[in-house]
Amino acid sequence: MLKRLVIGLIVLFAAGLAQAQPTLGKEYRVLPVTQPTDIPGKIQVTEFFWYGCPHCYEFEPVLEPWVKKLPKDVHFRRVPAMFNQEYAQGARAYYALDAIGQENRLHKALFDAIHTGSRLNVGNEAALTEWLGKHGVNTKEFTAAYHSFAVDSKLKRAAQLTQAYRIDGVPSMAVNGKYVVNTDSISSFEQLLSITDYVSEKVPREEAGKPMQKK
């Protein structure tokens, strides 16, 4: 009888831990200055990433199905983190592909090429352009976008956002221009998304007096 009681208490304790809500200041933090979001009326979730980051690459298969199940009032965007010139190379490729409407189609394939097989150097423009040509991209359009003023401007904006959100590592998740998940308290990608879920579903809606949305 005592053994059953102990087991029951352990199960209840474990369930309580599983249901514990993330804590402000521990699992997530508030930015000192709230940043503007892209689409008024929607909750914005931002992933900061880097193509050269192995953790970002491993995160992608977990992130992709999660994004597809986001509520209709949540807008997801990616921002390539900009810590230095090494990060700028991948960011330029990201924004150039986005400018010609090819980023979504090739996002995973480019990650694969960088981290497996041929180990594509995304900072080598010639090698990158050759790879893109083999994947059906108009290389003249890509090159024009790659060196465009518009992409230069987006790189500067990405650097500003990386600093404004106080991002110090990738992958990182931010919500509504105000909240950032503390990755130093995260033990898995699933936990990272679980906390992002909590913050994006509960906190902004509570502030606005709106009910939580179903996925």
N, C-alpha and C positions, 0 to 999 in steps of 0.2 A: 504493500500500500504506500509506504514511504517512498519507494523507488518511483512509483507512478506519479506521486505528488511532485517529486523533484523534477522529473521529466516534463510534467505539465508546466511547472514554473519556468523551466528553461525555454520551452516553446513560447510561452507568453512573453518572456523577456525578449526573445529574438524577434517576435512579431512587433513588439513595441519599438525596438531599434529600427526595424524595417520601415515603420510608419513615421519615424521621427522626422519632423519638418526641418529643412535647411534653416540655418540661423544666420541672420544678418550680422556681418562682421567676421563670420567664420567661413561658411560655405560660399557666401557671396557678399559683395561690397557695393557701396553707393559711390558714384563718382562725385567729386567736389563740384564739377560743373556739368550739368546735363547737356548732352550733345543733340543737335537737331536730327530728326529721322527723315527718311526719304518719302514716305507716304503718310500724310496726315490721316488720322483715324484708324491706323493699323498699328499693331504692336510689332516692333522690328527686332528680329534676332540676327545678330552679326557673328559670323565665324571669322576670326583672324587666323590666317594660315600662311604657310610658305611651301612652295613646291619642293624645295630641297629637304624638308623636314620629314624624317622617317616616321615620327609619331603622327603627323598630319596624314601621311599616306596610310597608316594603319587605322586611323580614325575614320577615313572616308567610307569604308564599307558599313560602318556602324551609323555614320551620320546620314548617308543617302536615304535609307528607308525611313528614318526618323523625320527627315524634311518632308517627305511625301505625305506624312500623316499629320502635319501641322494644321491647326484650325484655320478657317478661311480668313480670320481677322489677324493672322500673324504673317508678316512678310519676312522671308529669309534672304539674307545677302551675304556674300563673301567679300572680305577685304584682305588683300595680300599684305601681311605685316611688313613694315619698312623700318628695320633697325639700322641698316647700313647698305653699302653699294652691292654687297653680295645678295642681299634680299631684293634689291631693286631689279636685278636681272629677271628673276621669276615673275615679279610684279609686272614688269613691262610686257612679258609674254602673255600674262593673264589678261591685261587690259587691251592689248592688241587683238587677241582672239575674241574678246568680248565685243570689240568695236566692229568686227566683221561678222558677228553672229555665229561664231564657231566654238566659243568657250564651253558652253554646256555640252555640246556633242563630244568634245575632245578632253574634257577635264579629267576623267578617269584614265583615259588612254595615255595622256601626257604624264600623269602621276606614275603609271605603270612603266613607261619608257624611261623615266628618270631613276626609278628605284629597282627595276628588274631588267633582265635581258641586256640590252645594249648600253644601259646606264647613260642615257642621253644627258649631255651637259646643257641645261636650259639657258646658261649664260653664253653659250657659243651660238651666235646668231646664224651662222652658215649651217651648222649641224641641225639646229632647230628648224630652220626654213626647209632644209632637205627632208627632214622627218615629216613636217606638215604637208609638204607636197605629196608625199607618199600616202597621206591620209586624206586626200581630196580637197586640200585647202588651196585657194588661189594665192600663190606665193607673192605675186605683185601687190595684191590687196593687203596681204599681211605685212609686207615690208613697209608699205606706205603708212599703215596704221602704227606699226612698231616705232617709226621715227616721227610720228605726228605730234603736233602741239597739244592735241586733245589728250593723248596718252601721257605726255609729259605732265600735263595739269593733273591728271588722275594719280600719277605717282606722287606728286606733291601733296595731294589731298590724302592719299593713303598714309603718308608719313605723318601728316597732321593728326589723322585719326588714331594711328598707333600711339602717338604721344598723348593725345587728349584722353584716350581710354586707359592710359597707363598700362599698356600691354607689355609684359616683360618675358613672355614665352608663348610658344604656339604648340598645339592649337589652343585658342582661347575663345570663350563665348561671352557675348554681351547682349543685354536686353534693353530695348527702348531708349537707347542713348543715355542710360542712367545707371544700370546695374552690370557688374562684371562677376562672373563665377571665379572664385579663388582656386586656381588649379593646384596650388600647393597643398590643398586639403582633399584632393581628388585621388581615388585609388583605381579608377577604371573609366573607360570611355562611357560606359553605361551610366555611371554615377554623374559624370559631367553633363550628360543629356538629361538625366533625371532632375538635377538641380536647375538646369536651364528650363525644363518643363515647369517646375514649380514657380520659378520667378516669372516666366512669361505668361503662365496661366493665372496665377493668383495675385501677385503684387500689383502690376499696373491696373488690373481690373478693379481691385479693391480700392485703389486710389481714385479711380474714376467712378466708383459706385456701380460697376457693371457686373453681371453674373459671369461665371466661368463658362467657356465654350467647350462643346464636345468636339473631339477629333473626328 
